[in-house]
Amino acid sequence: MPTRDIVVVGASAGGVEALSRLVGALPADFPASLFVVLHVSTNAISFLPEILARKGPLPACHPDADGEILPGRIYVAPPNRHMVLTDTQVSLVAGPRENGFRPGIDPLFRSAARHFGPRVVGVVLSGTLADGSNGLQVIKARGGTTIVQDPEEAVFAAMPLNAMGSLSVDHVLPVREIAHLLVRLATQPLEGGGDFMAQDARDGGQAVHDRIGRFEAGSGSAEATGLTCPECGGAIWELPGIGAPHYRCHIGHAFSAEGLLAMHSETLETALWGAVRALEEQASLLRRMALRFQQAGSHYSGDKFAEQSQAAAGNADVIRRVLLEGGTGGGATG
């Protein structure tokens, strides 16, 4: 009899602590497979499998490409690869970043929901911004169970809070109680034998994952936003009918509303620092020109270039003050 034996977990800032407590409270005979995405830099070296294996009784590893899914294992997404599931395998793919991250939480959640339906339990732990919210919506739509860490316990509450604002989650619990719930869910038979065709019918016969796929293939409908992708500069579209706003470009870069705002803020900050550099270089060149004309006795031209140099330097100072005071908003931190 099928059980809820596919557990997918997403975490970001503050996530190592939460994940350590979660796996530490699981028993050695935990019958489900646990898949973990923690936001890390693409060029980082991850020691998370070793950390989690020390914190609890279950073995943990970065999965091999197209490796077999085994119960009682913790699979951790490695840096610079999305971890996705098929019916029988866990795969690593170098797809477009989502919400500025690879590995991303949503690709794992969506793939699990697509292939395992009600057998999936999705868990969002501590972190900033909203990665995981879209994936939880898909899990819920396919009959799975959704859990978020109690925001009052999370080191960073934004990810749990954004998930709670995007859908009606099934459980909001402290980490230790999440572990106890996972044990119960993994040992109780699923009603209906795990068949999720009826849930697909309630979703209008169009699962969220399929809508995304059709859009990327150029055959799906979406609303033009007039925005550009902060990753590649392509056009950004808002996909309809999937709960909280979800934005994608045709390359496949994907964002929540919070993630898109943060990435654009980061792009804006980079552009403004570039403007500061360009204005300061312009001011320096104009000062040199002013000095040359004044030395040559052409005081009118010298004064004109000196005035333009002061204006450029003043504009650079204005932008610098805005940046130092945090006037462009937050970046895409995890």
C-alpha positions as CSV (number, residue, x, y, z in Angstrom):
1,M,0.0,0.0,0.0
2,P,1.5,3.4,-1.0
3,T,2.5,5.8,1.7
4,R,3.8,9.4,1.7
5,D,7.4,8.2,1.1
6,I,8.8,11.1,-0.9
7,V,9.8,14.0,1.3
8,V,11.2,17.1,-0.4
9,V,12.7,19.9,1.8
10,G,13.8,23.4,0.8
11,A,15.8,25.8,3.0
12,S,18.0,28.8,2.6
13,A,19.4,31.2,5.2
14,G,19.3,29.6,8.6
15,G,18.6,26.3,6.9
16,V,21.6,24.3,8.1
17,E,20.4,24.6,11.7
18,A,16.8,23.7,10.8
19,L,17.9,20.7,8.6
20,S,20.2,19.4,11.3
21,R,17.4,19.4,13.9
22,L,15.0,17.8,11.4
23,V,17.2,14.8,10.5
24,G,18.4,14.5,14.1
25,A,14.8,13.7,15.1
26,L,14.2,11.1,12.4
27,P,14.6,7.4,13.3
28,A,17.1,5.0,11.8
29,D,14.2,3.0,10.2
30,F,12.6,6.0,8.5
31,P,10.9,4.4,5.5
32,A,10.8,7.4,3.2
33,S,13.4,9.1,0.9
34,L,14.4,12.6,1.8
35,F,15.5,15.1,-0.8
36,V,17.1,18.4,0.4
37,V,17.8,21.7,-1.4
38,L,19.7,24.3,0.5
39,H,20.6,27.5,-1.4
40,V,24.4,27.6,-2.0
41,S,26.5,29.5,-4.4
42,T,27.1,27.9,-7.7
43,N,30.9,27.7,-7.1
44,A,30.7,26.6,-3.5
45,I,31.9,23.3,-2.0
46,S,29.0,21.7,-0.1
47,F,29.7,19.7,3.1
48,L,26.0,19.4,3.9
49,P,25.7,15.6,3.4
50,E,28.5,15.1,5.9
51,I,26.9,17.5,8.4
52,L,23.4,15.8,8.1
53,A,24.9,12.3,8.3
54,R,26.6,13.3,11.6
55,K,23.4,14.9,13.0
56,G,21.1,11.9,12.6
57,P,21.1,8.1,11.9
58,L,20.3,8.3,8.1
59,P,23.0,8.2,5.4
60,A,23.3,11.4,3.3
61,C,24.9,12.0,0.0
62,H,25.0,14.1,-3.2
63,P,23.2,11.8,-5.6
64,D,24.9,10.3,-8.7
65,A,23.5,11.4,-12.0
66,D,20.3,9.4,-12.7
67,G,20.8,7.4,-9.5
68,E,18.2,5.0,-8.0
69,I,15.8,6.3,-5.3
70,L,16.2,4.3,-2.1
71,P,14.2,4.6,1.1
72,G,15.9,5.7,4.3
73,R,18.4,8.0,2.4
74,I,19.0,11.7,2.4
75,Y,19.8,13.1,-1.0
76,V,21.3,16.6,-1.0
77,A,21.4,18.8,-4.2
78,P,25.0,19.7,-5.0
79,P,26.1,23.2,-6.0
80,N,25.3,24.4,-9.5
81,R,22.8,21.6,-10.2
82,H,19.1,21.4,-9.9
83,M,18.0,18.1,-8.4
84,V,14.8,16.7,-10.0
85,L,12.9,13.4,-9.7
86,T,11.5,10.9,-12.2
87,D,9.4,7.8,-11.5
88,T,12.5,5.8,-10.5
89,Q,15.5,8.1,-10.4
90,V,17.0,11.3,-9.0
91,S,18.7,13.4,-11.6
92,L,21.0,16.4,-11.6
93,V,20.5,19.0,-14.3
94,A,22.2,22.3,-15.2
95,G,19.0,24.1,-16.0
96,P,18.3,27.9,-15.8
97,R,18.5,29.4,-12.3
98,E,15.2,29.9,-10.5
99,N,14.9,32.8,-8.1
100,G,18.6,33.4,-8.7
101,F,19.6,30.0,-7.5
102,R,20.9,26.7,-8.8
103,P,20.1,24.4,-7.1
104,G,16.5,25.8,-6.7
105,I,13.8,24.5,-4.5
106,D,10.9,24.8,-6.9
107,P,12.3,22.5,-9.6
108,L,12.7,19.7,-7.1
109,F,9.2,20.3,-5.7
110,R,7.5,20.4,-9.1
111,S,9.2,17.3,-10.4
112,A,8.3,15.3,-7.2
113,A,4.7,16.4,-7.5
114,R,4.5,15.5,-11.1
115,H,5.7,12.0,-10.7
116,F,4.6,11.0,-7.2
117,G,1.4,13.0,-6.6
118,P,-0.1,12.3,-3.1
119,R,3.0,10.4,-2.1
120,V,4.9,13.7,-1.8
121,V,5.4,15.7,1.4
122,G,6.8,19.2,0.7
123,V,8.6,21.1,3.6
124,V,9.7,24.7,3.5
125,L,12.2,25.7,6.3
126,S,14.0,28.9,7.2
127,G,15.0,31.3,4.5
128,T,14.5,34.7,2.8
129,L,12.4,35.6,-0.2
130,A,9.9,33.0,-1.6
131,D,11.6,30.1,-3.3
132,G,9.6,27.0,-2.6
133,S,6.2,28.7,-2.6
134,N,5.4,27.8,-6.2
135,G,6.6,24.3,-5.7
136,L,4.3,23.9,-2.7
137,Q,1.4,25.0,-4.8
138,V,2.1,22.3,-7.3
139,I,2.5,19.7,-4.5
140,K,-0.9,20.8,-3.1
141,A,-2.5,20.7,-6.5
142,R,-1.4,17.2,-7.1
143,G,-2.7,15.9,-3.8
144,G,0.5,16.0,-1.7
145,T,1.0,17.3,1.8
146,T,2.5,20.7,2.5
147,I,4.4,21.8,5.6
148,V,6.2,24.9,6.7
149,Q,8.4,25.6,9.7
150,D,6.7,27.8,12.3
151,P,7.9,31.3,11.4
152,E,8.3,32.2,15.0
153,E,10.9,29.4,15.3
154,A,12.7,30.0,11.9
155,V,15.9,32.0,12.0
156,F,14.6,33.7,8.8
157,A,10.9,33.7,8.5
158,A,10.3,35.0,5.0
159,M,10.2,31.7,3.2
160,P,7.7,30.1,5.5
161,L,5.6,33.3,5.6
162,N,5.6,33.6,1.8
163,A,4.5,30.0,1.5
164,M,1.7,30.6,3.9
165,G,0.6,33.6,2.0
166,S,0.7,31.7,-1.3
167,L,-1.5,28.8,-0.4
168,S,-3.4,27.2,2.5
169,V,-0.6,24.9,3.9
170,D,-1.6,21.8,5.7
171,H,0.7,22.1,8.7
172,V,2.7,24.9,10.4
173,L,5.0,23.3,13.0
174,P,8.3,23.6,14.8
175,V,11.1,21.5,13.2
176,R,11.0,18.7,15.8
177,E,7.2,18.3,15.4
178,I,7.7,18.3,11.6
179,A,10.0,15.2,12.0
180,H,7.4,13.4,14.1
181,L,4.8,14.2,11.5
182,L,7.0,12.9,8.7
183,V,7.3,9.6,10.5
184,R,3.5,9.3,10.8
185,L,2.9,10.2,7.2
186,A,5.5,7.8,5.9
187,T,4.0,4.9,7.8
188,Q,0.2,5.5,7.2
189,P,-1.3,4.0,4.0
190,L,-2.6,6.6,1.5
191,E,-6.4,6.7,1.0
192,G,-7.3,5.7,-2.5
193,G,-4.0,3.9,-3.0
194,G,-2.1,7.1,-4.1
195,D,-4.1,7.6,-7.3
196,F,-4.0,11.3,-8.2
197,M,-5.9,11.3,-11.4
198,A,-8.9,12.8,-9.7
199,Q,-6.8,15.6,-8.4
200,D,-5.7,16.4,-11.9
201,A,-9.3,16.6,-13.0
202,R,-10.1,19.1,-10.2
203,D,-7.1,21.1,-11.6
204,G,-8.9,21.3,-14.9
205,G,-6.8,18.6,-16.4
206,Q,-3.8,20.9,-16.6
207,A,-1.2,20.4,-13.9
208,V,1.0,23.4,-13.1
209,H,4.1,21.6,-14.3
210,D,2.5,21.0,-17.7
211,R,1.5,24.7,-18.1
212,I,5.1,25.7,-17.5
213,G,6.3,23.1,-20.0
214,R,3.9,24.3,-22.7
215,F,5.0,27.9,-22.1
216,E,8.7,27.1,-22.4
217,A,7.9,25.1,-25.6
218,G,6.2,28.2,-27.1
219,S,2.7,26.8,-27.1
220,G,1.3,28.1,-23.8
221,S,-0.4,31.4,-23.0
222,A,1.1,33.9,-20.6
223,E,0.7,37.6,-19.9
224,A,3.5,40.0,-21.2
225,T,4.8,42.2,-18.4
226,G,7.1,44.6,-20.3
227,L,9.9,43.6,-17.9
228,T,13.2,42.0,-18.8
229,C,14.8,39.0,-17.2
230,P,17.6,40.1,-14.8
231,E,19.5,36.9,-15.7
232,C,19.6,37.0,-19.5
233,G,17.7,40.2,-20.6
234,G,14.9,38.4,-22.3
235,A,11.2,39.2,-22.0
236,I,9.5,38.2,-18.7
237,W,6.0,36.7,-18.8
238,E,3.6,36.1,-16.0
239,L,2.1,32.6,-16.1
240,P,-1.7,32.4,-15.3
241,G,-3.6,30.2,-13.0
242,I,-1.0,29.1,-10.6
243,G,-1.8,30.9,-7.4
244,A,0.8,33.5,-6.4
245,P,2.5,35.4,-9.3
246,H,5.0,33.3,-11.2
247,Y,7.3,34.8,-13.8
248,R,9.4,33.1,-16.4
249,C,11.4,34.0,-19.5
250,H,11.6,31.7,-22.5
251,I,15.1,30.6,-21.5
252,G,13.5,29.2,-18.4
253,H,14.8,31.6,-15.7
254,A,11.9,31.7,-13.1
255,F,11.0,34.0,-10.3
256,S,8.5,34.6,-7.6
257,A,7.4,38.2,-7.3
258,E,9.7,38.7,-4.4
259,G,12.6,37.0,-6.2
260,L,12.1,39.1,-9.3
261,L,12.0,42.3,-7.3
262,A,15.2,41.3,-5.5
263,M,17.0,40.4,-8.7
264,H,16.0,43.6,-10.4
265,S,17.2,45.5,-7.3
266,E,20.5,43.8,-7.6
267,T,20.7,44.6,-11.3
268,L,19.8,48.2,-10.5
269,E,22.5,48.5,-7.9
270,T,25.1,47.1,-10.3
271,A,24.0,49.6,-12.9
272,L,24.1,52.5,-10.5
273,W,27.6,51.6,-9.3
274,G,28.6,51.5,-12.9
275,A,27.1,55.0,-13.3
276,V,29.2,56.2,-10.3
277,R,32.3,54.9,-11.9
278,A,31.5,56.4,-15.3
279,L,30.7,59.8,-13.8
280,E,33.8,59.9,-11.7
281,E,35.9,59.0,-14.8
282,Q,34.2,61.7,-16.7
283,A,34.9,64.2,-13.9
284,S,38.5,63.2,-13.9
285,L,38.8,63.6,-17.7
286,L,37.1,67.0,-17.6
287,R,39.5,68.2,-14.9
288,R,42.4,67.2,-17.0
289,M,41.0,69.1,-20.0
290,A,40.2,72.1,-17.9
291,L,43.8,72.2,-16.6
292,R,45.3,71.9,-20.1
293,F,43.2,74.8,-21.5
294,Q,44.0,76.9,-18.5
295,Q,47.7,76.3,-18.9
296,A,47.4,77.2,-22.5
297,G,45.8,80.5,-21.6
298,S,42.3,79.6,-22.8
299,H,40.5,80.4,-19.5
300,Y,37.0,80.4,-21.0
301,S,37.3,76.8,-22.2
302,G,39.2,75.9,-19.0
303,D,36.4,77.3,-16.8
304,K,33.7,75.6,-18.9
305,F,35.4,72.1,-18.5
306,A,36.0,72.7,-14.8
307,E,32.3,73.5,-14.3
308,Q,31.3,70.3,-16.2
309,S,33.8,68.3,-14.1
310,Q,32.2,69.6,-10.9
311,A,28.7,68.7,-12.1
312,A,29.8,65.1,-13.0
313,A,31.4,64.7,-9.6
314,G,28.3,66.0,-7.9
315,N,26.1,63.6,-9.8
316,A,28.4,60.7,-8.8
317,D,28.2,61.8,-5.1
318,V,24.4,61.9,-5.2
319,I,24.2,58.3,-6.6
320,R,26.8,57.1,-4.2
321,R,24.9,58.5,-1.2
322,V,21.7,56.7,-2.4
323,L,23.6,53.4,-2.7
324,L,25.3,53.7,0.7
325,E,21.9,54.5,2.3
326,G,20.4,51.4,0.8
327,G,18.0,53.3,-1.5
328,T,17.8,50.6,-4.2
329,G,16.2,47.9,-2.0
330,G,17.4,44.4,-1.1
331,G,19.4,42.0,-3.2
332,A,18.7,38.4,-4.0
333,T,20.1,36.9,-0.8
334,G,19.1,33.4,0.2
